[in-house]
Amino acid sequence: MNAISVVGRIKEGFKIWRKGWLSFILAVILLSFVFIIVLIPISFGIAGIEGIGDYFGESLISIAITAFTVIVFVSAFNFIVIGTMCGLGKEIIEIEDTRAENTLNYIKSYGLRFAAIGIIIAAVVIGPFIVVGLTLNFINIFPVTSLHLWTGVAVGVFSFIVAFFLFVPFALSIPACLIEDIGPIESIKISFLAFRKNPKTISVLLASFIVIFVALLALPVIGLIGLVQIPFAVILASVLGIFTMIAFFVSIFVILPVMCITFTKLYYDFKIPRKEEVSEEESPISLF
């Protein structure tokens, strides 16, 4: 897959987004309100879990339990958001129309499946890092709190690269769940099969969106932190601060939906036949 085809797919996703841009924006706003409403009881729950960990007198246990709870909640909610965006994109791809109020329908019909997919992916991608990090910290071989700046950066970059390659095979799980109307495990199986047939395409496309997000969000923040420490750069820092806010809204209202639409469209292109649609001889090898 060359650079032109990557750009072409992203452009195609953006064109589809433009057909229902208002619905996507309203859907993100609606999901933000849902997040705030759900976050309140979750926060109290996390505080209670921290108290339980502290009761046993082991701060490491408290950290592990809290981290696990936060990861489960964040993963579940993020994939509900992604699933909703994919659902609205699916409607535009199929019938060239969608409505923001369909957001609640997707949460009602697919919310638990989206959340389950997110939790499974988080367990596979993030879980090993937490286990290894807490273990090394516990036996005092590699205490995280004592890492030097550049060592920490190197560990972070390495961890991100590993996490990326662990995540890529799951990239089409949500579109598979929506389009095939199947459960989390079967969705993940189909995503793996699609990845095995098109690893380069899916990897490069996902990496391209990550680069876009980093360019829009991380780089302006890094520049802003650097400028505020330089005398006479206050005005430039203020301008960069405004740009950072604009980049944030562009990321959640435009780039995120475009990414979901692009991968939904990609699934249609790489659609893997289900077992009942192919003969036993043509059926792909089962992964599970």
C-alpha positions as a LaTeX table, in Angstrom:
\begin{tabular}{lrrr}
\hline
Residue & $x$ (\AA) & $y$ (\AA) & $z$ (\AA) \\
\hline
Met1 & 0.00 & 0.00 & 0.00 \\
Asn2 & 1.70 & 3.23 & $-1.10$ \\
Ala3 & 1.33 & 6.77 & 0.20 \\
Ile4 & $-1.14$ & 7.73 & $-2.53$ \\
Ser5 & $-3.55$ & 4.93 & $-1.60$ \\
Val6 & $-3.32$ & 5.90 & 2.09 \\
Val7 & $-4.13$ & 9.50 & 1.28 \\
Gly8 & $-6.90$ & 8.32 & $-1.05$ \\
Arg9 & $-8.57$ & 6.26 & 1.67 \\
Ile10 & $-8.37$ & 9.12 & 4.18 \\
Lys11 & $-9.82$ & 11.52 & 1.59 \\
Glu12 & $-12.62$ & 9.04 & 0.94 \\
Gly13 & $-13.36$ & 8.89 & 4.66 \\
Phe14 & $-13.42$ & 12.69 & 4.84 \\
Lys15 & $-15.85$ & 12.90 & 1.89 \\
Ile16 & $-18.19$ & 10.47 & 3.65 \\
Trp17 & $-17.88$ & 12.50 & 6.88 \\
Arg18 & $-18.86$ & 15.67 & 5.01 \\
Lys19 & $-22.17$ & 14.09 & 4.01 \\
Gly20 & $-23.19$ & 13.83 & 7.67 \\
Trp21 & $-20.81$ & 16.24 & 9.41 \\
Leu22 & $-23.49$ & 17.78 & 11.61 \\
Ser23 & $-24.70$ & 14.39 & 12.82 \\
Phe24 & $-21.16$ & 13.39 & 13.77 \\
Ile25 & $-20.55$ & 16.63 & 15.68 \\
Leu26 & $-23.84$ & 16.33 & 17.55 \\
Ala27 & $-23.09$ & 12.66 & 18.29 \\
Val28 & $-19.73$ & 13.55 & 19.84 \\
Ile29 & $-21.38$ & 16.24 & 21.98 \\
Leu30 & $-24.06$ & 13.78 & 23.09 \\
Leu31 & $-21.45$ & 11.16 & 23.97 \\
Ser32 & $-19.53$ & 13.79 & 25.96 \\
Phe33 & $-22.60$ & 14.40 & 28.12 \\
Val34 & $-23.03$ & 10.65 & 28.57 \\
Phe35 & $-19.38$ & 10.41 & 29.62 \\
Ile36 & $-19.79$ & 13.14 & 32.24 \\
Ile37 & $-22.93$ & 11.52 & 33.65 \\
Val38 & $-21.30$ & 8.09 & 33.87 \\
Leu39 & $-17.99$ & 9.49 & 35.17 \\
Ile40 & $-19.50$ & 10.72 & 38.46 \\
Pro41 & $-20.47$ & 7.32 & 39.92 \\
Ile42 & $-17.34$ & 5.74 & 38.42 \\
Ser43 & $-15.17$ & 8.31 & 40.26 \\
Phe44 & $-16.79$ & 7.42 & 43.56 \\
Gly45 & $-16.29$ & 3.75 & 42.76 \\
Ile46 & $-12.58$ & 4.28 & 42.02 \\
Ala47 & $-12.19$ & 6.21 & 45.29 \\
Gly48 & $-13.79$ & 3.29 & 47.12 \\
Ile49 & $-11.50$ & 0.79 & 45.42 \\
Glu50 & $-8.45$ & 2.87 & 46.39 \\
Gly51 & $-9.68$ & 2.79 & 49.98 \\
Ile52 & $-9.92$ & $-0.99$ & 49.87 \\
Gly53 & $-6.36$ & $-1.23$ & 48.57 \\
Asp54 & $-5.09$ & 1.12 & 51.25 \\
Tyr55 & $-6.88$ & $-0.94$ & 53.88 \\
Phe56 & $-4.62$ & $-3.88$ & 53.08 \\
Gly57 & $-1.62$ & $-1.63$ & 53.58 \\
Glu58 & $-0.09$ & $-2.21$ & 50.16 \\
Ser59 & 0.10 & 0.87 & 47.96 \\
Leu60 & 1.10 & $-1.35$ & 45.02 \\
Ile61 & $-2.15$ & $-3.28$ & 45.34 \\
Ser62 & $-4.08$ & $-0.02$ & 45.46 \\
Ile63 & $-2.31$ & 1.25 & 42.34 \\
Ala64 & $-2.91$ & $-2.04$ & 40.48 \\
Ile65 & $-6.62$ & $-2.17$ & 41.36 \\
Thr66 & $-7.12$ & 1.51 & 40.51 \\
Ala67 & $-5.23$ & 1.20 & 37.21 \\
Phe68 & $-7.25$ & $-1.86$ & 36.24 \\
Thr69 & $-10.55$ & $-0.10$ & 37.02 \\
Val70 & $-9.61$ & 3.03 & 35.08 \\
Ile71 & $-8.41$ & 1.01 & 32.07 \\
Val72 & $-11.63$ & $-1.03$ & 31.99 \\
Phe73 & $-13.80$ & 2.10 & 32.16 \\
Val74 & $-11.78$ & 4.14 & 29.65 \\
Ser75 & $-11.45$ & 1.24 & 27.19 \\
Ala76 & $-15.15$ & 0.40 & 27.38 \\
Phe77 & $-16.26$ & 4.00 & 26.88 \\
Asn78 & $-13.74$ & 4.76 & 24.12 \\
Phe79 & $-14.89$ & 1.77 & 22.12 \\
Ile80 & $-18.52$ & 2.73 & 22.60 \\
Val81 & $-17.61$ & 6.12 & 21.09 \\
Ile82 & $-15.66$ & 4.48 & 18.26 \\
Gly83 & $-18.48$ & 2.00 & 17.65 \\
Thr84 & $-21.04$ & 4.78 & 17.45 \\
Met85 & $-18.92$ & 6.72 & 14.95 \\
Cys86 & $-18.49$ & 3.55 & 12.87 \\
Gly87 & $-22.25$ & 2.96 & 13.02 \\
Leu88 & $-23.08$ & 6.42 & 11.74 \\
Gly89 & $-20.43$ & 5.99 & 9.05 \\
Lys90 & $-21.93$ & 2.63 & 8.09 \\
Glu91 & $-25.29$ & 4.31 & 7.54 \\
Ile92 & $-23.82$ & 6.96 & 5.24 \\
Ile93 & $-21.84$ & 4.33 & 3.31 \\
Glu94 & $-24.95$ & 2.20 & 2.81 \\
Ile95 & $-27.79$ & 4.73 & 2.47 \\
Glu96 & $-25.90$ & 8.07 & 2.30 \\
Asp97 & $-27.79$ & 9.45 & 5.30 \\
Thr98 & $-27.56$ & 9.34 & 9.10 \\
Arg99 & $-28.97$ & 11.09 & 12.18 \\
Ala100 & $-27.30$ & 12.04 & 15.46 \\
Glu101 & $-30.16$ & 10.55 & 17.51 \\
Asn102 & $-29.15$ & 7.12 & 16.19 \\
Thr103 & $-26.25$ & 7.39 & 18.65 \\
Leu104 & $-28.52$ & 6.21 & 21.48 \\
Asn105 & $-29.75$ & 3.31 & 19.34 \\
Tyr106 & $-26.19$ & 2.10 & 18.80 \\
Ile107 & $-25.41$ & 2.41 & 22.51 \\
Lys108 & $-28.57$ & 0.43 & 23.34 \\
Ser109 & $-28.11$ & $-2.27$ & 20.70 \\
Tyr110 & $-24.33$ & $-2.62$ & 20.56 \\
Gly111 & $-22.99$ & $-0.83$ & 23.66 \\
Leu112 & $-22.19$ & $-3.97$ & 25.64 \\
Arg113 & $-20.53$ & $-5.60$ & 22.63 \\
Phe114 & $-18.45$ & $-2.48$ & 21.93 \\
Ala115 & $-17.44$ & $-2.29$ & 25.60 \\
Ala116 & $-16.50$ & $-5.98$ & 25.68 \\
Ile117 & $-14.32$ & $-5.59$ & 22.58 \\
Gly118 & $-12.58$ & $-2.60$ & 24.17 \\
Ile119 & $-11.91$ & $-4.48$ & 27.42 \\
Ile120 & $-10.56$ & $-7.53$ & 25.59 \\
Ile121 & $-8.25$ & $-5.37$ & 23.48 \\
Ala122 & $-7.08$ & $-3.43$ & 26.55 \\
Ala123 & $-6.33$ & $-6.71$ & 28.35 \\
Val124 & $-4.19$ & $-7.91$ & 25.42 \\
Val125 & $-2.49$ & $-4.60$ & 24.58 \\
Ile126 & $-2.13$ & $-2.79$ & 27.92 \\
Gly127 & $-2.43$ & $-5.61$ & 30.45 \\
Pro128 & 1.08 & $-7.07$ & 29.93 \\
Phe129 & 2.71 & $-3.65$ & 30.42 \\
Ile130 & 0.93 & $-3.13$ & 33.74 \\
Val131 & 1.83 & $-6.61$ & 34.96 \\
Val132 & 5.49 & $-6.30$ & 33.93 \\
Gly133 & 5.80 & $-2.74$ & 35.24 \\
Leu134 & 4.27 & $-3.51$ & 38.62 \\
Thr135 & 6.31 & $-6.71$ & 38.95 \\
Leu136 & 9.62 & $-5.00$ & 38.17 \\
Asn137 & 8.73 & $-2.13$ & 40.45 \\
Phe138 & 7.68 & $-4.53$ & 43.23 \\
Ile139 & 10.94 & $-6.49$ & 43.18 \\
Asn140 & 12.84 & $-3.19$ & 42.83 \\
Ile141 & 14.68 & $-4.22$ & 39.66 \\
Phe142 & 13.38 & $-1.39$ & 37.51 \\
Pro143 & 11.51 & 1.15 & 39.67 \\
Val144 & 9.41 & 3.36 & 37.42 \\
Thr145 & 9.71 & 6.37 & 39.72 \\
Ser146 & 13.53 & 6.36 & 39.48 \\
Leu147 & 13.75 & 6.46 & 35.68 \\
His148 & 15.80 & 9.27 & 34.17 \\
Leu149 & 14.09 & 11.51 & 31.61 \\
Trp150 & 15.59 & 10.04 & 28.45 \\
Thr151 & 15.38 & 6.49 & 29.79 \\
Gly152 & 11.70 & 7.08 & 30.47 \\
Val153 & 11.22 & 8.47 & 26.96 \\
Ala154 & 12.98 & 5.46 & 25.42 \\
Val155 & 10.86 & 3.04 & 27.46 \\
Gly156 & 7.72 & 4.98 & 26.48 \\
Val157 & 8.55 & 4.91 & 22.76 \\
Phe158 & 9.40 & 1.21 & 22.87 \\
Ser159 & 6.18 & 0.44 & 24.76 \\
Phe160 & 4.14 & 2.46 & 22.26 \\
Ile161 & 5.63 & 0.59 & 19.29 \\
Val162 & 4.93 & $-2.78$ & 20.90 \\
Ala163 & 1.38 & $-1.71$ & 21.82 \\
Phe164 & 0.79 & $-0.52$ & 18.25 \\
Phe165 & 1.67 & $-3.90$ & 16.73 \\
Leu166 & $-0.38$ & $-5.68$ & 19.38 \\
Phe167 & $-3.39$ & $-3.50$ & 18.55 \\
Val168 & $-3.28$ & $-3.56$ & 14.74 \\
Pro169 & $-4.89$ & $-7.02$ & 14.35 \\
Phe170 & $-7.90$ & $-5.73$ & 16.34 \\
Ala171 & $-8.39$ & $-2.66$ & 14.12 \\
Leu172 & $-11.43$ & $-4.02$ & 12.25 \\
Ser173 & $-13.19$ & $-5.61$ & 15.24 \\
Ile174 & $-15.79$ & $-2.85$ & 15.65 \\
Pro175 & $-16.71$ & $-2.65$ & 11.92 \\
Ala176 & $-17.00$ & $-6.46$ & 11.88 \\
Cys177 & $-19.31$ & $-6.36$ & 14.92 \\
Leu178 & $-21.53$ & $-3.76$ & 13.28 \\
Ile179 & $-21.65$ & $-4.99$ & 9.72 \\
Glu180 & $-21.95$ & $-8.69$ & 10.55 \\
Asp181 & $-24.05$ & $-8.10$ & 13.71 \\
Ile182 & $-21.99$ & $-10.60$ & 15.72 \\
Gly183 & $-20.50$ & $-10.87$ & 19.20 \\
Pro184 & $-17.12$ & $-9.63$ & 20.49 \\
Ile185 & $-15.16$ & $-12.87$ & 20.13 \\
Glu186 & $-16.31$ & $-13.57$ & 16.58 \\
Ser187 & $-15.68$ & $-9.91$ & 15.65 \\
Ile188 & $-12.10$ & $-10.20$ & 16.89 \\
Lys189 & $-11.60$ & $-13.46$ & 14.97 \\
Ile190 & $-12.78$ & $-11.85$ & 11.73 \\
Ser191 & $-10.56$ & $-8.82$ & 12.37 \\
Phe192 & $-7.56$ & $-11.14$ & 12.74 \\
Leu193 & $-8.43$ & $-12.90$ & 9.50 \\
Ala194 & $-8.72$ & $-9.59$ & 7.67 \\
Phe195 & $-5.38$ & $-8.47$ & 9.12 \\
Arg196 & $-3.66$ & $-11.68$ & 8.04 \\
Lys197 & $-4.75$ & $-11.01$ & 4.46 \\
Asn198 & $-3.91$ & $-7.28$ & 4.49 \\
Pro199 & $-1.35$ & $-6.56$ & 7.26 \\
Lys200 & 0.49 & $-3.77$ & 5.46 \\
Thr201 & $-2.65$ & $-1.89$ & 4.44 \\
Ile202 & $-4.19$ & $-1.89$ & 7.91 \\
Ser203 & $-0.88$ & $-1.11$ & 9.67 \\
Val204 & 0.05 & 1.82 & 7.43 \\
Leu205 & $-3.45$ & 3.31 & 7.55 \\
Leu206 & $-3.60$ & 3.13 & 11.35 \\
Ala207 & $-0.08$ & 4.57 & 11.63 \\
Ser208 & $-1.12$ & 7.44 & 9.35 \\
Phe209 & $-3.98$ & 8.41 & 11.65 \\
Ile210 & $-1.70$ & 8.21 & 14.69 \\
Val211 & 0.73 & 10.59 & 12.97 \\
Ile212 & $-2.16$ & 12.99 & 12.29 \\
Phe213 & $-3.29$ & 12.88 & 15.92 \\
Val214 & 0.26 & 13.42 & 17.19 \\
Ala215 & 0.80 & 16.33 & 14.80 \\
Leu216 & $-2.47$ & 17.95 & 15.88 \\
Leu217 & $-2.29$ & 17.33 & 19.63 \\
Ala218 & 1.14 & 16.35 & 20.93 \\
Leu219 & 3.40 & 18.67 & 18.93 \\
Pro220 & 1.51 & 21.92 & 19.76 \\
Val221 & 1.46 & 21.00 & 23.46 \\
Ile222 & 5.21 & 20.30 & 23.44 \\
Gly223 & 5.82 & 23.63 & 21.68 \\
Leu224 & 3.57 & 25.44 & 24.14 \\
Ile225 & 5.45 & 24.01 & 27.13 \\
Gly226 & 8.74 & 25.10 & 25.59 \\
Leu227 & 7.58 & 28.62 & 24.70 \\
Val228 & 6.16 & 29.52 & 28.10 \\
Gln229 & 9.66 & 29.05 & 29.53 \\
Ile230 & 11.24 & 31.48 & 27.06 \\
Pro231 & 11.21 & 35.21 & 27.86 \\
Phe232 & 9.36 & 37.51 & 25.42 \\
Ala233 & 7.57 & 34.52 & 23.83 \\
Val234 & 4.29 & 35.06 & 25.68 \\
Ile235 & 2.39 & 36.30 & 22.60 \\
Leu236 & 3.60 & 33.41 & 20.45 \\
Ala237 & 2.70 & 31.00 & 23.24 \\
Ser238 & $-0.80$ & 32.49 & 23.40 \\
Val239 & $-1.26$ & 32.01 & 19.66 \\
Leu240 & $-0.01$ & 28.44 & 19.92 \\
Gly241 & $-2.40$ & 27.88 & 22.83 \\
Ile242 & $-5.33$ & 28.94 & 20.66 \\
Phe243 & $-4.10$ & 26.67 & 17.88 \\
Thr244 & $-3.86$ & 23.79 & 20.40 \\
Met245 & $-7.52$ & 24.26 & 21.36 \\
Ile246 & $-8.56$ & 24.34 & 17.70 \\
Ala247 & $-6.48$ & 21.22 & 17.01 \\
Phe248 & $-8.20$ & 19.45 & 19.92 \\
Phe249 & $-11.69$ & 20.15 & 18.58 \\
Val250 & $-10.65$ & 19.21 & 15.04 \\
Ser251 & $-9.29$ & 15.92 & 16.37 \\
Ile252 & $-12.46$ & 14.86 & 18.21 \\
Phe253 & $-15.06$ & 16.32 & 15.83 \\
Val254 & $-13.38$ & 15.59 & 12.49 \\
Ile255 & $-10.36$ & 13.27 & 12.60 \\
Leu256 & $-11.84$ & 10.72 & 15.00 \\
Pro257 & $-15.04$ & 10.24 & 12.95 \\
Val258 & $-13.04$ & 10.20 & 9.70 \\
Met259 & $-10.81$ & 7.47 & 11.11 \\
Cys260 & $-13.82$ & 5.38 & 12.16 \\
Ile261 & $-15.48$ & 5.88 & 8.77 \\
Thr262 & $-12.27$ & 4.99 & 6.93 \\
Phe263 & $-11.84$ & 1.70 & 8.79 \\
Thr264 & $-15.53$ & 0.88 & 8.36 \\
Lys265 & $-15.17$ & 1.41 & 4.62 \\
Leu266 & $-11.96$ & $-0.60$ & 4.71 \\
Tyr267 & $-13.85$ & $-3.52$ & 6.24 \\
Tyr268 & $-16.30$ & $-3.50$ & 3.34 \\
Asp269 & $-13.31$ & $-3.73$ & 0.98 \\
Phe270 & $-11.65$ & $-6.55$ & 2.96 \\
Lys271 & $-14.85$ & $-8.29$ & 4.05 \\
Ile272 & $-14.10$ & $-11.83$ & 5.20 \\
Pro273 & $-16.85$ & $-14.36$ & 4.36 \\
Arg274 & $-18.44$ & $-15.96$ & 7.42 \\
Lys275 & $-18.44$ & $-19.75$ & 7.83 \\
Glu276 & $-22.02$ & $-20.12$ & 6.65 \\
Glu277 & $-21.20$ & $-18.14$ & 3.49 \\
Val278 & $-18.33$ & $-20.36$ & 2.28 \\
Ser279 & $-17.72$ & $-24.04$ & 1.81 \\
Glu280 & $-15.55$ & $-25.98$ & 4.23 \\
Glu281 & $-12.73$ & $-26.15$ & 1.68 \\
Glu282 & $-12.76$ & $-22.35$ & 1.16 \\
Ser283 & $-13.17$ & $-21.46$ & 4.81 \\
Pro284 & $-10.17$ & $-19.61$ & 6.34 \\
Ile285 & $-8.14$ & $-21.31$ & 9.06 \\
Ser286 & $-9.66$ & $-20.76$ & 12.52 \\
Leu287 & $-7.52$ & $-18.76$ & 14.93 \\
Phe288 & $-9.32$ & $-19.76$ & 18.11 \\
\hline
\end{tabular}
